[in-house]
Amino acid sequence: MKCPFCGDAKDKVVDSRESGSGDAIRRRRECLSCGRRFTSYERIEEIPYLVIKKDGRREAFDRGKLTAGLHRACEKRPVSAKALSNLVDEVEQMVQDSPDREIDASVIGERVMERLKELDKVAYVRFASVYRQFEDVQEFMTELRDLLETRK
């Protein structure tokens, strides 16, 4: 670590502690050349997890965006906030467990629909209609028929 005052590279750590938020380590250092003290911070370098969209664009995984979409799908439905939070946690864990730091949006969408189908059929249909971008009523009806057949 170079001293910001004299530029010398020799220093000693006088104090070390976690920052207030816990995401960094704060170190007080003393330059062995000029004797002045300065502070440095050590943080984990975060590489974002990327979602590969249908059109090939890459976008950072956004937990908030997924949560907002699920809340819209479950609006006025008997699905608890805890169940939605668990679903988002599950998807986020799946993204983080991906061997690459990239995952197709289709993999995420299919997992969400699979779990929504278990939680609430109406929320599932709402989410699927947006996710699958039904072109006409026939596609929508086909999905509903499939859903009704699995219920029997």
Buried (B, 14 or more C-beta within 10 A) or exposed (E): EEBEEEEEEEBEEEEEEEEEEEEBBBBBBBBEEEEEBBEBEEEEEEEEBBBBEEEEEEEEBEEEEBBEBBEEBBEEEEBEEEBBEEBBEEBBEEBEEBEEEBBEBEBBBEBBBEBBBEBBBBBBBBBBBEBEEBEEEEBBEEBBEEBEEEEE
